[in-house]
Amino acid sequence: MADLSINLAGIKSPNPFWLASAPPTNTGYQVQRAFEAGWGGAVWKTLGEPIINVSSRFAAVHFNGQRVAGFNNIELITDRPLEVNLKEIYETKKRFPNHAIIASLMVEPTQEKWHEIVKRVEAIGVDGLELNFGCPHGMAERGMGAASGQQPDLVQAQTTWVKEVATTPVIVKLTPNITDITVVARSAVQGGADAISMINTINSLAGVDIHSWNTLPNVGGQGAHGGYCGPAVKPIALSMVAECARDLGVGVPISGIGGISTWQDVVEFMLMGATGIQVCTAVMHHGFRIVEEMIDGLNNYLDDKGLASVTELIGKSVSRYSNWGDLDLNYKVVARINEENCINCNKCHIACEDASHQCIDMLTNADGKAILQVREEDCVGCNLCSIVCPAEGAIDMIPLENGAAPLTWNERQKVISSLNGSYSEAEVV
């Protein structure tokens, strides 16, 4: 069985499965139950000046029969006194000394406030700190959370203030509500961050009740924007992790967050550069024991791949993630329909005819049976037909050997520039 232990910027954990700072890590009772279930670490629900939360707080997006495809919340940081949280963190760490406990922190952006809370939290024995610069609602209106995280200079300054007194590793949690997440990631590193975590929730409104006209959720008939998470945000989170992992100006370990609910998700995030992962929504949906299947699945996967340690996955796919201008324009794939697996639902034909390149014909074979066939000379390899097809193995996307040397858009533009107008752009191969 492979070794699942990780070391994220000096924070050791028996496995890469951590709970994110959220309702599941609100109390010592919850975190201890999570550790008993098999979670390797937990980021305690964000500490700061206790606030008053509203009721109601959560809403979900259900799609095509799936419950909680997306999740929205307007809950803020801890509403319990700091002294109570610190006592429970101390007790939890004493009971589970080999599990990672990270304190998530959010205070006003002043040096004095950061120094004060860091000293108090580290005094009770946490393994690390996570600076919450990502919460998009409520706290942002008070100048904290995403309001700080969207300003690179504030991210750098606050990280620097924390590092002035911190004795444990410092993780900076980044907001996705920004044009380029690598900009603030680099600022965090310049401020001394030992690691970064991403993504926090995405600014959102879950929906509107078309009968009452109230927003979802609503507080006495009034709503507000909240934070979006769950499976729906996974592609956004994965992209942002990859962008930071391949940015030479970042260069610190990453704790991946966003829509993770299966062991396969964990593998994807680690391949794209995450050293470990954090989970919230899946636990809120299914409970702590989902980690058992995640651990078993990851163990089996590593064994099948012949890997001795989960750390061998970290970043292995980063080099395969590049800019559009570096993709090979001469690479060609086409769709091929397998008659024996086709159920003749015609979904591929409709999709291609209405939304793609009209290259799937409805024909009749020699036996008088209706069949679908791709005109490969007109197929652009967009994948749409294979995506909408409900029958496993009915459509394959096949790479074609066309004899053409690889040519990227960037290389092509260099050739065009070097010709000084001798040839038209259309004539350049």
Phi and psi in degrees as a GROMACS rama.xvg file:
@    title "Ramachandran Plot"
@    xaxis  label "Phi"
@    yaxis  label "Psi"
@TYPE xy
-69.8381  157.899  ALA-2
-81.2596  118.94  ASP-3
-94.3097  -2.79982  LEU-4
-69.3243  148.723  SER-5
-130.912  164.491  ILE-6
-135.745  102.945  ASN-7
-100.54  101.68  LEU-8
55.5213  32.8597  ALA-9
99.4095  -6.42502  GLY-10
-94.9395  112.865  ILE-11
-91.0312  145.724  LYS-12
-148.602  143.109  SER-13
-67.5998  -17.4888  PRO-14
-157.235  169.71  ASN-15
-82.2329  3.39065  PRO-16
-89.8103  107.083  PHE-17
-115.779  151.268  TRP-18
-85.6211  136.648  LEU-19
-77.7198  160.082  ALA-20
-66.2907  110.853  SER-21
-176.145  -176.784  ALA-22
-51.0657  -35.2726  PRO-23
-67.0748  -13.7353  PRO-24
-115.001  30.8624  THR-25
-76.4554  -25.7825  ASN-26
-139.115  162.831  THR-27
-63.8606  -37.0186  GLY-28
-56.5762  -45.0789  TYR-29
-68.1748  -47.3816  GLN-30
-63.261  -39.6541  VAL-31
-65.9889  -39.5843  GLN-32
-63.6409  -37.1521  ARG-33
-64.4542  -43.5814  ALA-34
-63.9702  -38.0866  PHE-35
-63.1003  -32.0961  GLU-36
-75.8699  -21.1576  ALA-37
128.114  -1.4564  GLY-38
-66.6095  140.427  TRP-39
-86.4775  -21.2276  GLY-40
-160.68  168.392  GLY-41
-149.175  137.107  ALA-42
-98.9838  112.017  VAL-43
-60.1423  144.036  TRP-44
-52.8935  136.769  LYS-45
-50.1944  126.982  THR-46
-94.8899  150.734  LEU-47
172.914  -155.256  GLY-48
-71.4861  120.663  GLU-49
-54.9928  140.173  PRO-50
-120.223  172.638  ILE-51
-102.064  117.426  ILE-52
-83.7521  161.255  ASN-53
-98.3854  170.599  VAL-54
-139.562  123.676  SER-55
-89.4148  174.159  SER-56
-129.856  -26.9319  ARG-57
-115.755  154.408  PHE-58
-150.583  159.46  ALA-59
-136.27  155.35  ALA-60
-107.662  117.286  VAL-61
-101.97  137.608  HIS-62
-136.21  125.727  PHE-63
52.0774  42.1509  ASN-64
89.1179  -8.30652  GLY-65
-92.1924  124.436  GLN-66
-76.2689  140.423  ARG-67
55.5388  53.9706  VAL-68
-69.189  -31.1987  ALA-69
-139.981  154.363  GLY-70
-135.438  137.609  PHE-71
-125.811  140.835  ASN-72
-141.25  150.111  ASN-73
-119.937  23.6148  ILE-74
-78.4067  149.359  GLU-75
-107.997  -159.031  LEU-76
-72.4014  -173.482  ILE-77
-52.6155  141.315  THR-78
-108.695  16.7005  ASP-79
-110.364  147.373  ARG-80
-54.9612  145.069  PRO-81
-58.5187  -39.2326  LEU-82
-60.4402  -38.927  GLU-83
-66.6327  -45.4196  VAL-84
-61.5347  -44.5682  ASN-85
-63.0195  -39.9493  LEU-86
-61.2512  -43.218  LYS-87
-72.4317  -34.5027  GLU-88
-62.3482  -45.6201  ILE-89
-59.3463  -46.4873  TYR-90
-65.0879  -38.4462  GLU-91
-68.5429  -42.4728  THR-92
-66.2507  -36.1178  LYS-93
-65.4272  -36.7797  LYS-94
-78.9343  -31.632  ARG-95
-125.362  70.5272  PHE-96
-64.9354  -23.0704  PRO-97
-94.7628  0.0706464  ASN-98
-97.7214  149.639  HIS-99
-84.4464  127.446  ALA-100
-122.035  118.173  ILE-101
-114.997  133.219  ILE-102
-92.7791  121.302  ALA-103
-85.4627  133.058  SER-104
-127.135  144.594  LEU-105
-151.465  117.67  MET-106
-138.319  175.516  VAL-107
-59.8981  145.802  GLU-108
-75.2184  66.3806  PRO-109
-129.364  147.965  THR-110
-59.5999  -41.8403  GLN-111
-62.032  -45.1495  GLU-112
-63.4652  -41.8297  LYS-113
-66.9024  -44.144  TRP-114
-59.3774  -43.2095  HIS-115
-62.4807  -50.4581  GLU-116
-72.447  -34.1742  ILE-117
-62.6327  -44.9565  VAL-118
-62.9866  -41.5028  LYS-119
-67.6201  -40.8168  ARG-120
-72.6796  -43.1236  VAL-121
-67.4259  -23.9784  GLU-122
-65.1855  -20.5002  ALA-123
-101.457  6.70349  ILE-124
95.2404  34.9642  GLY-125
-73.6913  160.205  VAL-126
-88.3129  -17.5777  ASP-127
-175.068  173.39  GLY-128
-122.25  142.53  LEU-129
-122.119  119.726  GLU-130
-88.575  117.584  LEU-131
-84.6615  95.4994  ASN-132
-108.484  29.1574  PHE-133
-124.842  -23.3217  GLY-134
-56.4067  121.246  CYS-135
-88.15  -4.8926  PRO-136
-135.791  152.006  HIS-137
71.0364  -66.0156  GLY-138
-72.0221  -31.0877  MET-139
-63.2886  -35.9243  ALA-140
-66.9714  -14.3683  GLU-141
-101.173  9.90718  ARG-142
88.8935  7.63948  GLY-143
-115.087  -172.219  MET-144
59.3626  -130.733  GLY-145
-62.9161  -26.6595  ALA-146
-60.8332  -35.3553  ALA-147
-80.1229  -41.5516  SER-148
-67.7988  -16.9238  GLY-149
-88.3326  -0.821901  GLN-150
-117.296  103.316  GLN-151
-53.3201  -37.5967  PRO-152
-66.5523  -36.3192  ASP-153
-72.1245  -35.8337  LEU-154
-61.2456  -46.8547  VAL-155
-64.8349  -45.2835  GLN-156
-63.166  -46.9567  ALA-157
-68.224  -35.9041  GLN-158
-63.7406  -41.1089  THR-159
-61.3737  -43.6728  THR-160
-60.9582  -42.4317  TRP-161
-64.6265  -44.3442  VAL-162
-65.736  -21.5886  LYS-163
-63.4109  -28.3126  GLU-164
-122.371  -15.7233  VAL-165
-69.6121  142.391  ALA-166
-114.157  -6.41225  THR-167
-112.135  164.099  THR-168
-59.3798  144.02  PRO-169
-112.972  120.973  VAL-170
-105.601  134.063  ILE-171
-106.024  122.059  VAL-172
-91.8982  123.358  LYS-173
-98.5839  148.739  LEU-174
-87.0035  140.178  THR-175
-85.6729  -5.94991  PRO-176
-84.9967  64.2866  ASN-177
-158.035  155.963  ILE-178
-66.1207  -48.7093  THR-179
-134.591  106.886  ASP-180
-68.522  -21.2962  ILE-181
-68.8252  -25.1232  THR-182
-63.5256  -49.4194  VAL-183
-74.2467  -28.0841  VAL-184
-62.2129  -44.5775  ALA-185
-64.5549  -36.749  ARG-186
-64.7331  -39.4367  SER-187
-62.2628  -42.9724  ALA-188
-65.0629  -40.2229  VAL-189
-64.6784  -26.8916  GLN-190
-82.1741  -6.06153  GLY-191
107.993  9.35797  GLY-192
-56.6668  137.077  ALA-193
-85.7582  -22.4489  ASP-194
-160.681  167.021  ALA-195
-127.959  154.149  ILE-196
-127.888  145.206  SER-197
-163.942  149.974  MET-198
-109.967  156.29  ILE-199
-78.407  -176.746  ASN-200
-72.5255  157.792  THR-201
-99.3781  135.495  ILE-202
-53.7305  131.283  ASN-203
-162.725  161.905  SER-204
-126.317  118.816  LEU-205
-64.0272  -34.435  ALA-206
165.217  -178.282  GLY-207
-131.882  131.499  VAL-208
-71.9218  113.158  ASP-209
-74.4292  -5.95847  ILE-210
-93.894  -46.956  HIS-211
-92.802  -17.3835  SER-212
70.7539  11.8458  TRP-213
-82.296  149.029  ASN-214
-72.6016  162.562  THR-215
-116.359  118.541  LEU-216
-77.8386  175.747  PRO-217
-135.964  153.2  ASN-218
-119.298  98.2658  VAL-219
61.5946  34.0607  GLY-220
91.4738  0.159704  GLY-221
-120.037  141.65  GLN-222
-123.315  175.318  GLY-223
-153.116  160.727  ALA-224
-66.2461  149.718  HIS-225
-135.26  -164.162  GLY-226
-106.025  131.931  GLY-227
-102.32  136.547  TYR-228
-151.662  -166.984  CYS-229
93.9248  -178.7  GLY-230
-51.6821  -31.8487  PRO-231
-63.461  -25.0678  ALA-232
-94.3832  -3.81759  VAL-233
-53.8584  -46.9316  LYS-234
-60.6688  -34.4303  PRO-235
-68.7572  -45.0213  ILE-236
-63.4776  -43.374  ALA-237
-62.37  -40.2018  LEU-238
-64.0457  -43.1921  SER-239
-68.1652  -37.4783  MET-240
-60.5347  -45.2666  VAL-241
-63.418  -40.7344  ALA-242
-61.3145  -42.8081  GLU-243
-72.1642  -35.3014  CYS-244
-65.5563  -31.7426  ALA-245
-95.6089  -0.0582436  ARG-246
-87.0259  116.268  ASP-247
-66.154  -19.3166  LEU-248
-81.5761  -5.95056  GLY-249
-95.9184  -76.5662  VAL-250
64.9126  23.5289  GLY-251
-122.16  161.619  VAL-252
-59.7308  153.135  PRO-253
-122.148  135.01  ILE-254
-103.253  113.574  SER-255
-86.1347  135.054  GLY-256
-139.13  143.504  ILE-257
132.711  95.6232  GLY-258
75.2267  15.92  GLY-259
-81.7348  124.649  ILE-260
-141.825  -7.66865  SER-261
-133.794  166.452  THR-262
-66.17  -30.0353  TRP-263
-63.4016  -39.5155  GLN-264
-60.3293  -41.101  ASP-265
-61.4653  -44.961  VAL-266
-59.8555  -44.5408  VAL-267
-60.4917  -46.0571  GLU-268
-64.629  -38.8906  PHE-269
-70.9302  -38.4867  MET-270
-60.7739  -32.4859  LEU-271
-90.3877  13.5109  MET-272
116.783  -4.80338  GLY-273
-78.1769  137.286  ALA-274
-81.3913  -33.03  THR-275
-150.479  177.348  GLY-276
-133.535  164.329  ILE-277
-130.3  144.292  GLN-278
-127.809  139.605  VAL-279
-132.673  -67.8888  CYS-280
-57.9698  -40.9387  THR-281
-61.4955  -35.3623  ALA-282
-70.9325  -39.2415  VAL-283
-63.8549  -28.657  MET-284
-84.313  -41.0802  HIS-285
-121.007  -12.6647  HIS-286
96.5945  169.77  GLY-287
-62.4317  -29.4896  PHE-288
-72.9299  -4.14817  ARG-289
-61.6177  -21.2614  ILE-290
-64.9805  -25.9268  VAL-291
-61.6956  -47.1629  GLU-292
-68.2345  -34.6917  GLU-293
-64.8475  -41.9613  MET-294
-65.7719  -47.0344  ILE-295
-60.9012  -44.6425  ASP-296
-62.7486  -42.6368  GLY-297
-66.9431  -41.2455  LEU-298
-59.139  -48.154  ASN-299
-63.0184  -40.1282  ASN-300
-62.4887  -46.5566  TYR-301
-63.6645  -39.6219  LEU-302
-62.6635  -43.961  ASP-303
-62.0953  -33.4384  ASP-304
-85.9465  -5.84258  LYS-305
71.6255  30.1541  GLY-306
-99.2958  136.088  LEU-307
-85.9616  -21.9556  ALA-308
-143.139  146.049  SER-309
-64.0712  -25.1673  VAL-310
-66.7844  -16.5689  THR-311
-69.3919  -13.4474  GLU-312
-81.1732  -24.87  LEU-313
-59.0659  118.25  ILE-314
76.4286  7.53675  GLY-315
-66.3108  -20.1393  LYS-316
-104.579  0.602341  SER-317
-61.5839  -39.3914  VAL-318
-67.0696  -16.6027  SER-319
-91.445  2.44951  ARG-320
-109.839  115.187  TYR-321
-137.34  -168.339  SER-322
-86.7613  154.634  ASN-323
-56.4554  -37.9205  TRP-324
-67.4232  -9.63668  GLY-325
-102.356  7.53166  ASP-326
-84.891  148.428  LEU-327
-76.2376  113.266  ASP-328
-70.9501  -19.5324  LEU-329
-92.4145  -4.06447  ASN-330
-73.0419  136.123  TYR-331
-137.402  129.697  LYS-332
-124.773  152.408  VAL-333
-134.334  158.827  VAL-334
-87.7259  140.699  ALA-335
-131.704  130.751  ARG-336
-96.1663  128.653  ILE-337
-93.384  108.26  ASN-338
-57.6354  -36.5666  GLU-339
-67.1906  -24.2098  GLU-340
-102.565  -11.5857  ASN-341
-71.8514  135.143  CYS-342
-103.999  8.17813  ILE-343
55.0464  41.8347  ASN-344
-81.1965  -16.9578  CYS-345
69.715  11.8198  ASN-346
-60.1885  -39.8757  LYS-347
-66.081  -41.259  CYS-348
-63.4583  -44.6794  HIS-349
-62.772  -46.0525  ILE-350
-62.8066  -44.5545  ALA-351
-67.1277  -40.5776  CYS-352
-68.9667  -40.7011  GLU-353
-92.9945  -25.9156  ASP-354
-132.25  5.98024  ALA-355
-137.933  -121.781  SER-356
-120.167  19.2201  HIS-357
50.5559  50.019  GLN-358
-117.829  12.9681  CYS-359
-110.634  119.074  ILE-360
-100.082  145.544  ASP-361
-96.6195  114.883  MET-362
-126.13  177.231  LEU-363
-124.884  128.49  THR-364
-83.0587  -176.031  ASN-365
-63.2905  -23.2233  ALA-366
-89.8525  4.57221  ASP-367
81.2529  10.7997  GLY-368
-88.7315  137.175  LYS-369
-70.5114  129.755  ALA-370
-133.308  163.842  ILE-371
-114.153  137.368  LEU-372
-140.876  137.836  GLN-373
-90.5068  131.308  VAL-374
-83.8544  99.0716  ARG-375
-64.0282  -28.1583  GLU-376
-67.1688  -20.3642  GLU-377
-104.619  -7.44437  ASP-378
-76.4516  131.404  CYS-379
-99.6715  2.57633  VAL-380
68.0823  39.4231  GLY-381
-77.8738  -17.4855  CYS-382
82.5932  -5.16749  ASN-383
-58.4623  -43.9162  LEU-384
-61.1587  -41.5722  CYS-385
-70.4908  -27.2969  SER-386
-72.5023  -42.0504  ILE-387
-83.9404  -15.0659  VAL-388
-65.1529  127.311  CYS-389
-89.4916  -4.42131  PRO-390
-102.745  119.169  ALA-391
-60.1274  128.469  GLU-392
78.5511  8.54407  GLY-393
-81.0276  -27.9028  ALA-394
-133.446  127.59  ILE-395
-113.92  145.713  ASP-396
-99.7867  115.707  MET-397
-108.526  123.356  ILE-398
-67.8458  139.459  PRO-399
-107.177  141.203  LEU-400
-89.8905  110.796  GLU-401
-110.978  1.63579  ASN-402
77.3588  -4.16964  GLY-403
-82.0775  139.608  ALA-404
-70.9784  149.23  ALA-405
-56.3747  139.665  PRO-406
-147.868  117.774  LEU-407
-92.3263  164.568  THR-408
-62.8033  -39.9752  TRP-409
-63.4157  -41.5535  ASN-410
-66.19  -40.036  GLU-411
-61.563  -41.8765  ARG-412
-65.5388  -34.4028  GLN-413
-65.1044  -40.6233  LYS-414
-62.9152  -45.8345  VAL-415
-59.1957  -43.3404  ILE-416
-64.2302  -37.5613  SER-417
-71.2996  -22.1975  SER-418
-79.5172  -12.0681  LEU-419
51.9883  39.7146  ASN-420
82.7223  7.10415  GLY-421
-67.2679  -30.3398  SER-422
-128.999  154.025  TYR-423
-76.021  160.05  SER-424
-59.7883  -36.8238  GLU-425
-65.1972  -23.315  ALA-426
-85.9592  -11.6365  GLU-427
-80.4047  124.662  VAL-428
